[in-house]
């Protein structure tokens, strides 16, 4: 756990982001420090006059970085930024949900960095004023590590009054600080590789989203093809029904205006289906532009709805024609039945007349 002294350490700014740390083995790959977005905050410790970036995931501290004037926050993509912490010997990376959140964090980092620089300068001025002989003792080492906090101390009277020496702890801290700085400088190429790796990660993410969109468009095209095949089958079925109705009626299609209109509608439907196939080919040739694919998909759906409405209308017309033909067939059968009945009655009458003729012939012979 990170010791946060609530009475003296106050939060300055907070944001939510996904936290990453550089792989200590390769210095090239990012390792996620949190499974989801966590709160990342700037804190100011008034007791020690230092600024820190702190983030806690559950009960574990995933970021505890003290900000120094020589730190730099670099934006490597629209939603990703990073900074190197030589004391923690690592590089932190933050992935934000929006570009605006990244910009706000970067601006706050610059402000806190400037504030840390002012605090260090004031502390160094007070230290130099309190120890005027400091500028004479070891000026070369001070120039080599001018960005580091003052690590010299004045021992007690055991070394003689006014004698200025380094304490053992200060020497150890200064040596470790120099080694970390040299290591970070020697790994400058690794930092560049880290930037390139982060940029590649962003590009791969964008590429994956684009591939997913194209796959979705391909699936939509396949669905449209299936629908068009179904409409083609429906059109063939309607054509066959019309042909059967024409054959049953025993009259050519040109003698019935309704059938001519139905045939023209079927031809229009076929032409529309051909246009739809051409549009599908055009869609396949324009897969690189997802926006245009989406727009054309909406237009195609609208046209498919129109085709469906036309199909319903044609189906109703065919049903009406079938009803008319059925009514005509019933009337013709009724007429044929009545004619047969009349013929039978005439046959009976003829037979009666023949009998009457024979009877009259017999009477005449007598």
Secondary structure, DSSP 8 states (H G I E B T S, - for coil): -----TTTEEEEEEEEEEEEEE-TTTSSSEEES-SS-EEEEEEEETTTTEEEEEEEETTEEEEEEE--TT---EE-SSSEEEEEETTTTEEEEEE-SSHHHHHHHHHHHHHHHHHHHHHHHHHHHHHHHH-GGGGTTTHHHHHHTTTS----B---GGG-TT--B--HHHHHHHHHHHHHHHHHHHTHHHHHHHHHHHHHHHHHHHHHHHHHHHHHHHHHHHHHHHHHHHHHHHHHHHHHHHHHHHHHHTS-GGG-HHHHHHHHHHHHHHHHHHHHHHHHHHHHHTTT-HHHHHHHHHHHHHHHHHHHHHHHHHHHHHHHHHHHHHHHHHHHHHHHHHHHHHHHHHHHHHHHHHHHHHHHHHHHH-
